[in-house]
Amino acid sequence: MFSAGAGRVKQGEVTLETPPDEMRQFGHAVVESLIRHYSGLPNERVVNVANRDETEALLREPPPEEGQGLEQLLREFEQKVVPRTSHVDHPRMFAFIPGSGTFVGAMGDALASGYNIYAGTWIESSAAHQIELVVIDWFKSWLGLPETAGGTLVSGGSVANLTGLILARERRLGDMRQDGVIYTSELAHSCIDRGARILGFRPEQLCKLQIDAAFRLDIAALERAVTEDVAAGRRPFCVVANAGATSTGSIDPLPEIADLCEEHGLWLHVDAAYGGFAVLDERGRQLLEGIERADSLALDAHKWLYTPFEAGCVLAREVHHLYDAFHILPEYLVDVAGGPSHPNMCDHGIQLSRSCRALKIWLAIKHFGLARYRAVISRTMDLAHYGQELLERTPGIEIVSPVALSVVTFRYVPPSLRGTGGELDEHRLEEINDEIRRRIWDSGRAMLSSTRVRGLYVLRLCVVNHNTRRADVEELVRLVGEHGAAVAAELGSG
Ligand SMILES: Cc1ncc(COP(=O)(O)O)c(C=O)c1O
């Protein structure tokens, strides 16, 4: 039994320390809890949602004046929190961009947190800084970036993309200007809109261009828009290319975009938050050709590199671009001033106080070895193709965008709604497919998500998790087929 925290509050010697035996017991109990979580995951429900009334009733309370025992608190977490948490690391989680961490990565986080490593300055964490430099050099080399490149770990893709936009503005516009224009495709992630807004750009300064037949930024449309904007006296300065669009997985034509950026002096930022680590697979590497020409890049190790949240990364072709954009040295920090050979990570981004995100990435890659990451990433890509094959064989399913990286989009079209020669009733199809999605979520067996592709409501399968196997993909497709037929019959569209 763990003693209650209250027992340690004695007159004159108040501490927040935990006795070694209690640490040991609690640590073991937490690890046992995680072992139960990992080993039981495939049998758990994927989607576990509670309504606000329920969570309020369960968890609303004032902070207790006296402490409680750790055993009781762990039980409370397991009984109240875990059952109301959807498992994004579940093998049948196919919605959004899933993220499956590893136990080793989680322990890396525990160590970083337990040692309370302050990863803002070299002086306060030299070796942790070195580990971050090493991890970033690994990423650089996988992507084919030059020696001059560098980066920093951030919370996720959103902040990595915001940082890339900051670099673009600093290097190409200098002061904020109302006539600067950023170009991207209509499939850009919403964090690009948010990043532009945070920086003070108006919505019309973010030009969303049409996509081509392969769901990639239409290069002719880009060329046209840049020429027209220049003629109209505007100032094109940046292109944000997708290296794995969230909705379709498609990769913009990176070499052609890089040529165009070079020709017009535009900054090329690549959003590779989802797709970047596919370079570890030979097919992915070929698809991502041209990524090495980016001026800046966003990556998300908490997606396809199996790191527990949060683990984003921004890379810059010239590391000094990060330093130039972010370095400020106030008088109260002169004692920890860094330099090019001993950089302070706080000089490369938005955060001053930072946790050591590098440790969980470093620990897991060193433990598992790169070959296992390659094999797992390749398997997830294979499984997406397998999913498409199964979907194509399922009556009623129409593929809308074929597999790109590891995403496929599709919809269920009941026989009664097709082949009539006329227009499909899109409203009806949306109703049916949304109901299929909802029923699959309710079943708890799997989770997939919806999006719009060329204005059509579609269901979307994204395979990323390392624990997903063929049987999981088969079950998802079976659920879609069964629910599709049932919903269509009930709505009189069968
Ligand atoms: C292509 C792309 N960019 C950016 C993001 C945002 O990343 P994060 O959620 O880590 O902030 C995502 C998230 O799904 C994404 O798919």
The ligand as an SDF file (V2000), in Angstrom:
LIG
                    3D

 16 16  0  0  0  0  0  0  0  0999 V2000
   -0.0470   17.3210  -43.3380 C   0  0  0  0  0  0  0  0  0  0  0  0
   -0.2110   17.7810  -41.9150 C   0  0  0  0  0  0  0  0  0  0  0  0
    0.3370   18.9490  -41.5290 N   0  0  0  0  0  0  0  0  0  0  0  0
    0.2210   19.3980  -40.2780 C   0  0  0  0  0  0  0  0  0  0  0  0
   -0.4820   18.7010  -39.3240 C   0  0  0  0  0  0  0  0  0  0  0  0
   -0.6100   19.2580  -37.9370 C   0  0  0  0  0  0  0  0  0  0  0  0
    0.2250   18.5370  -37.0650 O   0  0  0  0  0  0  0  0  0  0  0  0
    0.0240   18.5460  -35.4930 P   0  0  0  0  0  0  0  0  0  0  0  0
   -1.3270   17.9610  -35.2380 O   0  0  0  0  0  0  0  0  0  0  0  0
    1.1350   17.6760  -34.9860 O   0  0  0  0  0  0  0  0  0  0  0  0
    0.1370   19.9390  -35.0200 O   0  0  0  0  0  0  0  0  0  0  0  0
   -1.0700   17.4900  -39.6710 C   0  0  0  0  0  0  0  0  0  0  0  0
   -1.8370   16.7270  -38.6670 C   0  0  0  0  0  0  0  0  0  0  0  0
   -2.5180   15.7850  -38.9400 O   0  0  0  0  0  0  0  0  0  0  0  0
   -0.9350   17.0200  -40.9940 C   0  0  0  0  0  0  0  0  0  0  0  0
   -1.4910   15.8700  -41.3870 O   0  0  0  0  0  0  0  0  0  0  0  0
  1  2  1  0
  2  3  1  0
  2 15  2  0
  3  4  2  0
  4  5  1  0
  5  6  1  0
  5 12  2  0
  6  7  1  0
  7  8  1  0
  8  9  2  0
  8 10  1  0
  8 11  1  0
 12 13  1  0
 12 15  1  0
 13 14  2  0
 15 16  1  0
M  END
$$$$
